[in-house]
Amino acid sequence: MDDASVIAATRVWLEKAVIGLNLCPFAKAVYVKNQVRIVVSHAKHLDGLLEDLDRELDFLAAADPDELDTTLLIHPTLLPNFLDFNDFLQLTDAAVEDHELEGVIQVASFHPQFQFEGTEPDDMGNYTNRAPFPTLHLLREASIERAVAALPEAETIYERNIETLKALGYAGWLSLWRKP
């Protein structure tokens, strides 16, 4: 797939699932203000992906938060196996630490086969973190703190999302992606 196709598929996922199902009540505001950077990595190996992550961490940290709030770093082919992707997340945490950005930026993860520990692969709760491609979401912690402070009962988002997806069911999830 070319970059435009990867970005387009990611935007559809953001609009229909993340924002459309309100899985992240904070996403719409930054998305409609064009404060979300979407970057496709072409790294041939994990070291290259880490270099891309290094660049994006530096870029986000240096950017004006009013212009750029968050970054999605996508690699459409490098880590197709979720367990390999999950293992790679230890390196992303180390990269945040190496850049001295702990408490400033955190990395959330999304993957087409995302699976929470202790769940079955087909558990609808896993779909809260399922994206079209392996994706690292770089978030400003200050933005998260402001959003959480503005939203009563923010700690219940996770449980509400699981209930939303269980009520939607697999057929409902698939229907999100049908062309009108």
Backbone hydrogen bonds, N-H to C=O, Kabsch-Sander energy under -0.5 kcal/mol:
donor,donor_aa,acceptor,acceptor_aa,energy
6,V,2,D,-2.1
7,I,3,D,-3.0
8,A,4,A,-2.4
9,A,5,S,-2.4
10,T,6,V,-2.0
11,R,7,I,-2.6
12,V,8,A,-2.2
13,W,9,A,-2.1
14,L,10,T,-2.7
15,E,11,R,-2.9
16,K,12,V,-3.0
17,A,13,W,-2.3
18,V,13,W,-1.7
19,I,14,L,-3.4
20,G,14,L,-0.5
20,G,15,E,-0.7
21,L,17,A,-1.8
22,N,19,I,-0.9
23,L,17,A,-0.9
23,L,18,V,-1.1
24,C,18,V,-1.7
27,A,24,C,-1.6
28,K,24,C,-0.6
30,V,26,F,-0.9
31,Y,27,A,-2.3
32,V,28,K,-2.8
33,K,29,A,-0.9
34,N,31,Y,-1.7
35,Q,30,V,-2.9
37,R,35,Q,-0.6
37,R,70,T,-2.7
39,V,37,R,-0.5
39,V,72,L,-3.0
41,S,39,V,-0.6
41,S,74,I,-3.6
49,L,45,H,-1.8
50,L,46,L,-2.6
51,E,47,D,-1.9
52,D,48,G,-2.2
53,L,49,L,-2.5
54,D,50,L,-2.8
55,R,51,E,-2.2
56,E,52,D,-2.4
57,L,53,L,-2.8
58,D,54,D,-2.3
59,F,55,R,-2.7
60,L,56,E,-2.7
61,A,57,L,-2.5
62,A,58,D,-2.0
63,A,59,F,-1.3
67,E,64,D,-2.0
68,L,64,D,-2.6
69,D,35,Q,-2.3
70,T,35,Q,-1.8
71,T,138,L,-2.1
72,L,37,R,-3.3
73,L,71,T,-0.6
73,L,136,L,-3.1
74,I,39,V,-3.2
74,I,72,L,-0.6
75,H,134,P,-2.2
82,F,80,P,-0.5
85,F,81,N,-2.3
86,N,82,F,-3.3
87,D,83,L,-2.2
88,F,84,D,-2.0
89,L,85,F,-1.1
89,L,86,N,-0.5
90,Q,87,D,-1.4
91,L,88,F,-1.1
92,T,88,F,-1.3
93,D,89,L,-2.1
94,A,90,Q,-1.8
95,A,91,L,-2.1
96,V,92,T,-2.1
97,E,93,D,-2.1
98,D,94,A,-3.1
99,H,95,A,-1.9
100,E,97,E,-1.8
101,L,96,V,-2.6
104,V,101,L,-2.5
105,I,101,L,-2.7
106,Q,139,L,-2.4
108,A,106,Q,-0.5
108,A,137,H,-2.8
110,F,135,T,-2.2
111,H,129,N,-2.1
114,F,111,H,-1.8
119,T,116,F,-1.7
123,D,120,E,-1.9
126,N,123,D,-1.7
127,Y,124,M,-1.5
128,T,125,G,-1.4
129,N,126,N,-1.7
130,R,127,Y,-1.1
131,A,129,N,-0.6
135,T,110,F,-3.0
136,L,73,L,-3.0
137,H,108,A,-3.1
137,H,135,T,-0.5
138,L,71,T,-3.0
138,L,136,L,-0.7
139,L,106,Q,-2.9
139,L,137,H,-0.6
140,R,69,D,-0.8
141,E,104,V,-2.9
144,I,140,R,-1.8
145,E,141,E,-2.6
146,R,142,A,-2.2
147,A,143,S,-2.4
148,V,144,I,-2.9
149,A,145,E,-2.2
150,A,146,R,-1.5
151,L,147,A,-0.8
151,L,148,V,-0.7
154,A,151,L,-1.1
156,T,153,E,-2.0
157,I,154,A,-1.8
160,R,156,T,-2.6
161,N,157,I,-2.8
162,I,158,Y,-2.0
163,E,159,E,-2.3
164,T,160,R,-2.6
165,L,161,N,-2.5
166,K,162,I,-2.5
167,A,163,E,-2.4
168,L,164,T,-2.1
169,G,165,L,-2.7
172,G,168,L,-0.9
173,W,169,G,-2.3
174,L,170,Y,-2.6
175,S,171,A,-1.9
176,L,172,G,-0.9
176,L,173,W,-0.9
177,W,174,L,-1.3
178,R,175,S,-0.9
